[in-house]
């Protein structure tokens, strides 16, 4: 055989004659599908956990707020950096301009490749006419034709097709990149609007907190006048604390559920990335074959520079060579289509998992905000309880001073039958005292909680998770159990013995000193 046939060269003349128009239509359809195919941006939105946290609000330290002094208004700070977001929007606009310039250059390259394809098609038609003339002559069973004309033209045409497909793919990638940048700019605008709305809501919250402070001040004044109203307020606040505790437990379960969903989506992302890596390897293999074909084309071009020689082929050899060429072209097309489908599937699965992650993170942020609001309400309730107890302590101390100033108190005639009054010189009557009052429970819980916070501050700031926040806040909310135990210890007979006497034990804010107890008729 000829040395050119040993190297694996294929002469495809009759196939070009029979299907010249069909190839042109197939190329046109391929260009349409390549342009219309949507390519998904597979770049990672963030590379580490720190970038993700900064993207969705930043890292926060667990700083328990100590209760404000009487009449001080809470402060609300906005954690939004609008200038940074505007800089990011400007950067995205500049990237969009660069991508548009790249699209223009790609379009120019596409026009040049189209011109080369037209020239190659004209050469192919000329070669087809020459082959048709030779077939009509029918001089002999052997065919004489120069080796450089039809085979090299077909190889050049294949090279032009590959270049055209590559440029179309590059153009589609540039367009998708432009669309992704536009979507990111729109997303940043939406985030900016959301931050503005949050600022408005925070200002509204400040106003509502001011109103609550004024209401608490009014309630404290009412408690100074009416002690029974103060006890009723304490019971109401304890019930609200119990309700908030249930809400916190529900939010804790929801947060744990959301964290499990995040772990599942992370595993899905890993599988999608592995699929994408496999598809990229297949694509690299196809590129290697393409480079091999280009090397063969360059070798043929170098052979073309030599003086032309003729090749004698029989009809059987010619038909076998054409069949081999068609089979090789079909297998190459199938491999390219399969690799493209695998890449598309991997991209789609990755985008789905990313959207799920974004949804879960948004839901987690909303639940976190609800949790913070519930904690602030619990702290406000605790502060209100302390203020009410302080007011009652002052009222009790005033009542004790007025009674001690009275000298030689008179007694009723039927004092032996009824309950004796409290005399300044007489010892205090033996009155039943409950094991724990609401004020003692609150003071002990707050004292233990403040001591733990002081230890944490002395050891240094640490980053706390959501579960740790729940554990710390749970120590403040366990109020109902002590109250129920105190109520169970008092029997109906003992209540009857008490008569109109009642005892209230007041504990100071520091939880160290206990004020004296007074029995009041």
NUKOL-604548 format. One line per field, with one value per residue (C-alpha): residue number from 1; residue in one letter; y, z, x. Coordinates in Angstrom, 2 decimals. Example, Ala and Ser with C-alpha at 12.3 -4.5 7.8 and 13.67 -1.06 7.14 Angstrom:
% residues 2
i = (1:2) .
aa = (A:S) .
c2 = (-4.50:-1.06) .
c3 = (7.80:7.14) .
c1 = (12.30:13.67) .
This chain:
% residues 521
i = (1:2:3:4:5:6:7:8:9:10:11:12:13:14:15:16:17:18:19:20:21:22:23:24:25:26:27:28:29:30:31:32:33:34:35:36:37:38:39:40:41:42:43:44:45:46:47:48:49:50:51:52:53:54:55:56:57:58:59:60:61:62:63:64:65:66:67:68:69:70:71:72:73:74:75:76:77:78:79:80:81:82:83:84:85:86:87:88:89:90:91:92:93:94:95:96:97:98:99:100:101:102:103:104:105:106:107:108:109:110:111:112:113:114:115:116:117:118:119:120:121:122:123:124:125:126:127:128:129:130:131:132:133:134:135:136:137:138:139:140:141:142:143:144:145:146:147:148:149:150:151:152:153:154:155:156:157:158:159:160:161:162:163:164:165:166:167:168:169:170:171:172:173:174:175:176:177:178:179:180:181:182:183:184:185:186:187:188:189:190:191:192:193:194:195:196:197:198:199:200:201:202:203:204:205:206:207:208:209:210:211:212:213:214:215:216:217:218:219:220:221:222:223:224:225:226:227:228:229:230:231:232:233:234:235:236:237:238:239:240:241:242:243:244:245:246:247:248:249:250:251:252:253:254:255:256:257:258:259:260:261:262:263:264:265:266:267:268:269:270:271:272:273:274:275:276:277:278:279:280:281:282:283:284:285:286:287:288:289:290:291:292:293:294:295:296:297:298:299:300:301:302:303:304:305:306:307:308:309:310:311:312:313:314:315:316:317:318:319:320:321:322:323:324:325:326:327:328:329:330:331:332:333:334:335:336:337:338:339:340:341:342:343:344:345:346:347:348:349:350:351:352:353:354:355:356:357:358:359:360:361:362:363:364:365:366:367:368:369:370:371:372:373:374:375:376:377:378:379:380:381:382:383:384:385:386:387:388:389:390:391:392:393:394:395:396:397:398:399:400:401:402:403:404:405:406:407:408:409:410:411:412:413:414:415:416:417:418:419:420:421:422:423:424:425:426:427:428:429:430:431:432:433:434:435:436:437:438:439:440:441:442:443:444:445:446:447:448:449:450:451:452:453:454:455:456:457:458:459:460:461:462:463:464:465:466:467:468:469:470:471:472:473:474:475:476:477:478:479:480:481:482:483:484:485:486:487:488:489:490:491:492:493:494:495:496:497:498:499:500:501:502:503:504:505:506:507:508:509:510:511:512:513:514:515:516:517:518:519:520:521) .
aa = (X:X:X:X:X:X:X:X:X:X:X:X:X:X:X:X:X:X:X:X:X:X:X:X:X:X:X:X:X:X:X:X:X:X:X:X:X:X:X:X:X:X:X:X:X:X:X:X:X:X:X:X:X:X:X:X:X:X:X:X:X:X:X:X:X:X:X:X:X:X:X:X:X:X:X:X:X:X:X:X:X:X:X:X:X:X:X:X:X:X:X:X:X:X:X:X:X:X:X:X:X:X:X:X:X:X:X:X:X:X:X:X:X:X:X:X:X:X:X:X:X:X:X:X:X:X:X:X:X:X:X:X:X:X:X:X:X:X:X:X:X:X:X:X:X:X:X:X:X:X:X:X:X:X:X:X:X:X:X:X:X:X:X:X:X:X:X:X:X:X:X:X:X:X:X:X:X:X:X:X:X:X:X:X:X:X:X:X:X:X:X:X:X:X:X:X:X:X:X:X:X:X:X:X:X:X:X:X:X:X:X:X:X:X:X:X:X:X:X:X:X:X:X:X:X:X:X:X:X:X:X:X:X:X:X:X:X:X:X:X:X:X:X:X:X:X:X:X:X:X:X:X:X:X:X:X:X:X:X:X:X:X:X:X:X:X:X:X:X:X:X:X:X:X:X:X:X:X:X:X:X:X:X:X:X:X:X:X:X:X:X:X:X:X:X:X:X:X:X:X:X:X:X:X:X:X:X:X:X:X:X:X:X:X:X:X:X:X:X:X:X:X:X:X:X:X:X:X:X:X:X:X:X:X:X:X:X:X:X:X:X:X:X:X:X:X:X:X:X:X:X:X:X:X:X:X:X:X:X:X:X:X:X:X:X:X:X:X:X:X:X:X:X:X:X:X:X:X:X:X:X:X:X:X:X:X:X:X:X:X:X:X:X:X:X:X:X:X:X:X:X:X:X:X:X:X:X:X:X:X:X:X:X:X:X:X:X:X:X:X:X:X:X:X:X:X:X:X:X:X:X:X:X:X:X:X:X:X:X:X:X:X:X:X:X:X:X:X:X:X:X:X:X:X:X:X:X:X:X:X:X:X:X:X:X:X:X:X:X:X:X:X:X:X:X:X:X:X:X:X:X:X:X:X:X:X:X:X:X:X:X:X:X:X:X:X:X:X:X:X:X:X:X:X:X:X:X:X:X:X:X:X:X:X:X:X:X:X:X:X:X) .
c2 = (0.00:3.63:5.20:7.82:5.09:3.44:6.63:6.48:9.13:8.85:9.97:10.79:11.97:10.11:10.87:14.53:14.26:12.42:14.41:17.86:19.64:17.51:18.36:22.04:21.69:19.63:22.29:24.97:22.99:22.39:26.10:26.82:24.18:25.35:28.94:28.09:25.70:27.32:26.91:27.20:29.05:26.35:28.63:28.29:31.23:31.19:29.26:28.89:28.97:32.41:33.88:32.30:33.77:37.23:36.87:36.10:38.56:37.98:36.31:37.33:36.86:35.84:38.93:38.72:42.17:43.19:44.78:48.53:50.91:52.44:54.65:54.03:53.36:50.43:51.14:49.51:49.49:48.65:46.19:47.01:48.39:50.03:51.52:48.08:46.84:49.83:49.08:45.51:46.72:48.98:46.06:43.90:46.60:46.81:43.02:43.18:45.72:43.46:40.47:42.47:43.35:39.69:38.86:41.39:39.81:36.35:37.52:38.86:35.52:33.80:35.92:35.03:31.32:31.60:33.13:30.29:27.76:29.36:29.20:25.55:24.72:26.31:24.22:21.10:21.75:22.15:18.82:17.17:18.38:16.93:13.56:13.51:14.13:11.27:8.91:9.83:9.13:5.59:5.08:2.18:0.50:2.43:6.05:8.61:11.83:14.01:13.18:16.77:18.00:16.14:14.65:17.83:19.84:17.49:17.70:21.48:21.46:19.32:21.68:24.63:22.83:22.23:25.87:26.98:24.73:26.00:29.64:29.03:27.36:30.27:32.71:30.83:30.83:34.57:35.21:33.08:34.90:38.23:36.98:35.72:39.12:40.84:38.49:39.21:42.96:42.56:40.43:43.09:45.69:43.53:43.11:46.88:47.36:44.76:46.55:49.79:48.04:46.57:50.04:51.26:48.28:48.89:52.51:51.29:48.84:51.68:53.59:50.53:49.97:53.57:53.04:49.85:51.70:54.38:51.67:49.95:53.24:53.74:50.20:50.82:53.93:51.91:49.24:51.87:52.71:49.18:46.17:43.59:44.81:44.16:40.52:40.12:41.58:39.15:36.20:37.54:37.97:34.44:33.04:35.06:33.71:30.16:30.84:32.29:29.23:27.00:29.23:28.99:25.20:25.10:27.41:25.29:22.16:24.01:25.26:21.73:20.50:23.24:22.29:18.67:19.86:21.91:18.83:16.87:19.61:19.70:15.99:16.54:19.32:16.98:14.33:16.95:18.18:14.65:14.25:17.55:16.47:13.25:15.20:17.57:14.62:13.29:16.71:16.86:13.48:14.77:17.80:15.51:13.65:16.99:17.97:14.66:15.34:18.79:17.29:14.96:17.91:19.76:16.68:16.57:20.23:19.62:16.78:19.08:21.28:18.38:17.87:16.38:12.66:10.51:7.65:4.64:3.16:0.41:0.84:-1.61:0.19:3.52:2.32:0.76:3.99:6.04:3.67:3.91:7.70:7.83:5.43:7.47:10.71:9.20:7.82:11.21:12.94:10.45:10.94:14.72:14.58:12.19:14.40:17.50:15.72:14.63:18.16:19.59:17.06:17.84:21.59:21.22:19.07:21.54:24.52:22.68:21.93:25.51:26.85:24.49:25.71:29.34:28.61:26.79:29.58:32.23:30.22:29.80:33.55:34.22:31.73:33.22:36.68:35.27:33.66:36.92:38.74:36.13:36.45:40.23:39.83:37.45:39.91:42.73:40.59:39.87:43.56:44.41:41.80:43.24:46.76:45.63:43.85:46.92:49.06:46.63:46.57:50.36:50.29:47.67:49.63:52.79:50.90:49.50:52.93:54.42:51.60:51.84:55.60:55.03:54.67:52.85:51.13:50.28:46.81:45.65:44.26:40.93:40.53:37.24:35.78:37.20:37.67:40.04:43.16:43.70:45.72:47.55:45.94:42.49:39.83:39.19:36.67:33.19:33.29:30.51:31.26:29.54:27.82:30.05:33.18:34.40:37.14:34.66:32.35:35.22:36.64:33.24:32.50:35.95:35.81:32.43:33.60:36.87:35.00:32.61:35.59:37.28:34.10:33.95:37.62:37.09:34.03:35.90:36.23:32.99:32.31:30.59:28.38:28.49:25.47:27.22:30.31:28.13:26.51:29.90:31.41:28.35:29.19:32.47:30.95:28.12:30.13:28.22:25.11:26.99:28.91:25.71:24.06:27.11:26.97:23.23:23.59:25.82:23.73:25.11:24.84:26.87:29.50:29.69:30.18:33.06:35.04:38.51:38.24:37.81:37.85:39.02:38.45:40.95:40.21:42.87:42.96:41.59:38.51:38.72:40.57:39.88:42.71:42.23:40.57:42.38:40.93:43.30:43.26) .
c3 = (0.00:-0.34:2.63:2.98:3.52:6.11:8.15:8.49:5.93:4.60:1.14:1.17:-2.30:-3.11:0.31:-0.30:-3.70:-2.36:0.83:0.13:0.86:3.86:5.65:5.16:6.71:9.62:10.32:10.30:12.75:15.02:15.15:16.14:18.88:20.16:20.35:21.88:24.48:27.91:29.85:33.62:35.63:37.70:39.56:43.36:45.04:47.95:48.73:52.51:55.48:56.49:53.11:53.38:56.85:55.71:52.70:54.91:57.76:59.31:62.49:65.76:69.35:72.08:74.27:76.88:77.48:81.14:82.15:81.61:84.57:85.29:82.42:79.98:76.40:74.42:71.45:68.03:65.63:61.94:60.70:57.04:54.99:51.98:50.62:50.30:48.31:45.97:45.33:44.48:42.03:40.31:40.05:38.48:35.92:34.90:34.53:32.34:30.02:29.69:28.82:26.14:24.56:24.55:22.80:20.06:19.50:19.41:16.82:14.64:14.83:13.93:10.79:9.70:10.21:8.21:5.32:5.40:5.42:2.32:0.49:1.44:0.22:-3.14:-3.43:-2.49:-5.23:-7.75:-6.65:-6.89:-10.48:-11.34:-9.81:-11.65:-14.95:-14.25:-13.43:-16.64:-18.75:-17.39:-18.88:-16.63:-13.22:-11.76:-10.75:-11.16:-9.21:-7.35:-3.63:-2.53:-3.94:-2.39:0.78:1.97:1.16:3.31:6.17:5.94:5.96:9.12:10.72:9.83:11.34:14.58:14.72:14.10:16.87:19.26:18.52:18.95:22.31:23.41:22.31:24.28:27.34:27.08:26.75:29.76:31.74:30.80:31.88:35.18:35.85:35.10:37.50:40.20:39.73:40.05:43.15:44.74:44.01:45.68:48.72:48.88:48.89:51.63:53.77:53.39:54.50:57.49:58.49:58.36:60.45:62.98:63.37:63.91:66.52:68.30:68.48:69.76:72.42:73.54:73.90:75.90:78.21:78.84:79.51:82.00:83.77:84.05:85.38:88.01:89.16:89.37:91.41:93.90:94.49:94.36:95.60:94.54:90.98:91.22:92.21:89.32:86.95:88.25:87.53:84.07:83.29:84.49:82.14:79.28:80.11:79.97:76.58:75.27:76.54:74.46:71.43:71.94:72.11:68.88:67.11:68.39:66.84:63.58:63.51:64.05:61.23:58.95:59.84:58.88:55.54:54.98:55.56:53.03:50.43:51.04:50.29:47.10:46.07:46.55:44.30:41.65:41.78:41.31:38.26:36.91:37.33:35.41:32.60:32.46:32.14:29.21:27.63:28.02:26.32:23.37:23.20:23.11:20.14:18.49:18.98:17.44:14.39:14.08:14.15:11.33:9.35:9.80:8.59:5.51:4.87:5.06:2.58:0.32:-0.11:-1.89:-5.68:-6.55:-7.12:-8.29:-6.37:-8.06:-6.19:-7.10:-6.64:-3.70:-1.84:-2.47:-1.10:1.98:2.72:2.43:4.78:7.36:7.15:7.68:10.64:12.28:11.85:13.34:16.38:16.99:16.84:19.29:21.78:21.60:22.14:25.10:26.81:26.34:27.85:30.88:31.43:31.17:33.68:36.16:35.83:36.33:39.44:40.90:40.30:41.94:45.04:45.22:45.06:47.86:49.97:49.42:50.42:53.58:54.57:54.09:56.24:58.87:58.98:59.44:62.29:63.86:63.77:65.41:68.08:68.82:69.07:71.53:73.63:73.73:74.88:77.63:78.81:78.78:80.88:83.38:83.63:84.21:86.99:88.69:88.49:89.98:92.82:93.50:93.67:96.09:98.25:98.50:99.31:102.07:103.56:103.64:105.37:107.98:108.78:109.30:111.70:113.74:114.25:116.00:119.83:122.33:119.79:120.92:120.76:120.05:122.85:121.14:120.36:122.22:119.92:116.72:115.41:117.36:115.81:115.44:118.25:117.98:121.22:120.73:118.79:115.23:115.01:113.75:110.25:107.67:105.05:101.67:100.63:97.65:96.32:92.74:93.54:95.12:92.11:89.70:91.72:92.03:88.32:87.34:89.84:88.55:84.96:85.57:87.35:84.39:82.01:84.09:83.97:80.20:79.83:81.98:79.96:76.64:73.78:72.14:69.11:70.25:68.22:68.18:70.50:73.10:72.88:73.62:76.59:78.04:77.53:79.07:82.51:82.55:81.49:84.04:86.31:86.30:88.09:91.21:91.32:91.16:93.90:96.12:95.56:96.27:99.69:101.00:102.14:102.44:106.26:106.47:104.17:106.52:109.49:107.77:107.61:106.22:106.82:103.79:103.49:100.52:100.53:98.43:97.15:95.94:92.36:93.27:94.88:97.90:100.64:101.69:102.96:106.23:106.00:107.25:108.18:107.25:108.27) .
c1 = (0.00:0.93:2.79:0.09:-2.51:-0.28:-0.21:-4.01:-5.01:-8.56:-9.71:-13.40:-14.45:-17.62:-19.11:-18.46:-20.13:-23.19:-23.79:-22.37:-25.63:-26.58:-23.30:-23.95:-27.42:-26.05:-23.42:-26.11:-28.26:-25.24:-24.54:-28.13:-28.12:-24.74:-25.92:-29.29:-27.85:-27.74:-24.51:-24.81:-22.19:-20.46:-18.11:-18.35:-20.21:-17.77:-14.63:-14.77:-17.13:-15.84:-16.80:-20.25:-20.82:-19.71:-22.02:-25.04:-24.59:-21.15:-19.88:-21.51:-20.33:-22.76:-22.89:-25.64:-27.04:-27.21:-30.45:-30.58:-30.99:-34.35:-35.56:-32.68:-33.70:-32.20:-29.97:-30.30:-27.34:-27.52:-24.90:-25.26:-22.40:-24.09:-20.86:-19.31:-22.29:-22.09:-18.39:-19.29:-21.94:-19.39:-16.95:-19.63:-20.41:-16.73:-16.61:-19.71:-18.03:-14.97:-17.15:-18.96:-15.62:-14.66:-17.93:-17.13:-13.71:-15.28:-17.82:-15.01:-13.21:-16.47:-16.81:-13.27:-13.94:-17.16:-15.24:-12.70:-15.55:-17.08:-13.75:-13.28:-16.78:-16.00:-12.83:-14.81:-17.39:-14.58:-13.09:-16.52:-16.86:-13.44:-14.34:-17.69:-15.88:-13.51:-16.41:-18.27:-15.17:-14.83:-11.35:-10.33:-10.94:-8.00:-8.52:-5.77:-5.98:-3.55:-3.23:-3.23:-6.54:-9.58:-8.10:-6.47:-9.58:-11.69:-9.21:-9.16:-12.96:-12.98:-10.49:-12.70:-15.70:-13.81:-12.73:-16.31:-17.67:-15.01:-15.79:-19.53:-18.91:-16.74:-19.44:-22.10:-19.86:-19.29:-23.03:-23.82:-21.13:-22.71:-26.14:-24.72:-23.10:-26.40:-28.17:-25.59:-26.04:-29.80:-29.32:-27.12:-29.79:-32.41:-30.14:-29.68:-33.45:-33.77:-31.18:-33.09:-36.27:-34.41:-33.26:-36.85:-37.97:-35.19:-36.29:-39.85:-38.57:-36.80:-40.07:-41.90:-39.22:-39.58:-43.31:-42.70:-40.32:-42.93:-45.52:-43.22:-42.61:-46.36:-46.75:-44.08:-45.94:-49.15:-47.35:-46.21:-49.86:-51.32:-49.24:-51.85:-51.52:-47.77:-48.29:-50.70:-48.11:-45.48:-47.78:-48.51:-44.81:-44.05:-46.71:-45.24:-41.78:-43.14:-44.70:-41.45:-39.61:-41.87:-41.30:-37.53:-37.69:-39.71:-37.25:-34.36:-35.86:-36.47:-32.86:-31.55:-33.75:-32.42:-28.83:-29.55:-30.93:-27.77:-25.62:-27.68:-27.33:-23.57:-23.34:-25.36:-22.97:-20.00:-21.57:-22.34:-18.75:-17.43:-19.67:-18.43:-14.79:-15.49:-17.13:-14.16:-11.79:-13.82:-13.73:-9.94:-9.65:-11.69:-9.42:-6.38:-7.85:-8.52:-4.86:-3.80:-5.97:-4.45:-0.96:-1.94:-3.31:-0.04:1.84:-0.37:0.26:4.01:3.64:1.66:4.74:6.49:6.05:2.69:2.48:-0.36:-2.02:-3.57:-6.57:-8.96:-12.71:-12.79:-10.01:-11.67:-15.05:-13.41:-11.57:-14.77:-16.60:-13.82:-13.90:-17.68:-17.46:-14.69:-16.65:-19.83:-17.98:-16.36:-19.75:-21.26:-18.45:-18.77:-22.55:-22.21:-19.62:-21.78:-24.79:-22.76:-21.47:-25.00:-26.36:-23.59:-24.18:-27.95:-27.53:-25.04:-27.35:-30.26:-28.21:-26.96:-30.52:-31.53:-28.61:-29.63:-33.23:-32.16:-29.76:-32.46:-34.88:-32.17:-31.55:-35.28:-35.48:-32.38:-33.99:-37.13:-34.97:-33.17:-36.49:-37.79:-34.64:-35.00:-38.60:-37.50:-34.87:-37.43:-39.78:-37.01:-36.16:-39.82:-40.01:-36.98:-38.39:-41.71:-39.94:-37.80:-40.94:-42.59:-39.46:-39.52:-43.21:-42.67:-39.79:-41.93:-44.77:-42.35:-40.94:-44.42:-45.39:-42.19:-42.72:-46.07:-45.70:-48.02:-50.24:-53.77:-55.22:-58.72:-60.83:-61.28:-57.61:-57.52:-60.13:-58.74:-55.24:-52.92:-51.54:-47.84:-46.33:-43.04:-41.72:-43.30:-41.41:-42.59:-45.45:-44.76:-46.18:-45.87:-43.26:-43.11:-39.91:-39.13:-40.77:-40.77:-38.27:-35.83:-36.05:-35.45:-32.57:-30.84:-31.19:-29.95:-27.10:-25.86:-26.26:-24.34:-21.52:-21.15:-21.08:-18.35:-16.25:-16.64:-15.63:-12.54:-11.47:-11.88:-14.34:-15.34:-17.42:-20.62:-22.88:-26.67:-26.95:-24.76:-26.96:-30.00:-28.29:-27.35:-30.77:-32.44:-31.08:-33.03:-36.33:-36.62:-38.92:-42.18:-40.86:-39.77:-43.04:-45.12:-43.04:-43.57:-47.33:-47.56:-45.88:-48.70:-51.70:-55.26:-55.18:-52.01:-53.53:-56.51:-54.20:-52.50:-55.72:-55.09:-51.34:-49.10:-45.34:-43.27:-39.51:-37.60:-34.10:-31.71:-30.45:-27.02:-28.54:-26.20:-28.15:-31.73:-33.93:-35.84:-39.26:-42.38:-45.76:-48.57:-52.24) .
